[in-house]
Amino acid sequence: MKENSTIKNLNLNFGPQHPAAHGVLRLMLQLNNEVITANDTHIGLLHRGTEKLMEGKIYLHSLPYFDRLDYVSMLIQEHAYCLAIEKALNKNFYQTNFSKIRSLYDELTRVLNHLLAVSCHALDVGSMSPLFWAFEEREKILEFYERISGARMHAAFYRPNQMNLKVITRNLIDDIMIFSKNCSITLNEMNNILTFNNIWKVRLVNIGLYSLETAINYNLSGVMIRCTGLKHDLRLNKITSYAHYPYLRISSFIGYSGDSYDRFLLRLSEMIESLFLVNQISWKLSIFFDTQKNKKVFNLKSLQKKRNSSKIFMENIIAHFKYWQDGFIVPTNYAYSAVESPKGEFGVFLISNNSNKPYRCKIKSPAYTHMHFLNYLCQNVMLADLVTLIGTLDIVFGEVDR
């Protein structure tokens, strides 16, 4: 080598065309041989302005926006928005049937999310089999979505202060209970093929290491902070718990290594726990259906009401149209409500001004925080490990670039 020669680092664009870049992610990497020395993250090209668009729509019409943020865990985000509205209205529901149904579908959605996260992470690293098992189970959950809302993904099913309980039938609850038993078999197969696989462990163990102090400094939540030993779960805390979770037997899991392998194990454990919670809630709802069935007695007054129902029918249609056209008034107030989404703490901060539209609505997205953390994780790691790091973050860009 000549004395005056200089060594120049290589600048490399990772994504957005890369299969592991989740569609719109672009990383401008600076490489020294195969080691990443610096990273500049460009979060994408969506720019939908969801928060600003909500200020021009009534509360009910803004609900479908939340299906399109993290489009892998749809109903959980609707739940956060409904809780924020109910908090602004000073109303809380814990023991009602629709709070049970919300918790039931939240846990089904958690399984839906983690199945995709684990299977796509495995596919990025090089294992294809879990993808086929996971998507078979996801199809069943999406069918449960379709049976309550008519839509497979963007359900727009939850409503503040109400829920369409007519679509929740005994047959649906029975099918969900059967699914929860059969899905555990699939999870066992995924566990057998991945957990003790030497290639999988080589690609994940001690990759993406960080401490609890680092996790707190970067405001991580969900699996990303529980892998460092801190049991931070909004469903467990009496102050932050919501829906029907205070009345369920629930466990949360932690890891101690803080690496990608621990995060994989936590997601696998959370799916098993979610199926356990689904069983608990389904059992409670099945008991409710049995008691309602026994209460049905022939009543002359109810028969007369059915005869006069045609007179009331048109008035109900008019009232329903006005409700969906004009919405409802939320008094001047502010509220922050958060749920434990599969990716972490998903929060909605709402300011109302005694009208039928939100004055301000700000969304706390866990994926956005974790995307910011990628710059820290990429320092001095091999280029081949970058795919592992992106997969272990479980990022969806709908809620990152909103």
Secondary structure, DSSP 8 states (H G I E B T S, - for coil): --TT-----EEEEE-SSSGGGTTT-EEEEEEETTEEEEEEEE--S----HHHHHTTS-HHHHGGGGGGSSTTSHHHHHHHHHHHHHHHTT---SSSHHHHHHHHHHHHHHHHHHHHHHHHHHHHHT--HHHHHHHHHHHHHHHHHHHHHS-SS-----BTTB--GGG--HHHHHHHHHHHHHHHHHHHHHHHHHTT-HHHHHHHTTSS---HHHHHHTT--THHHHTTT----TTTSTTT--TTGGGS-------SS-SHHHHHHHHHHHHHHHHHHHHHHHHHHHHHHHHHHHH----HHHHHHHHTHHHHHHHHHHHHHHHHHH---B-SEEEEEEEEETTEEEEEEEEE-SBSSEEEEEEE-HHHHHHHHHHHHTTTEEGGGHHHHHHHHT--HHHH--
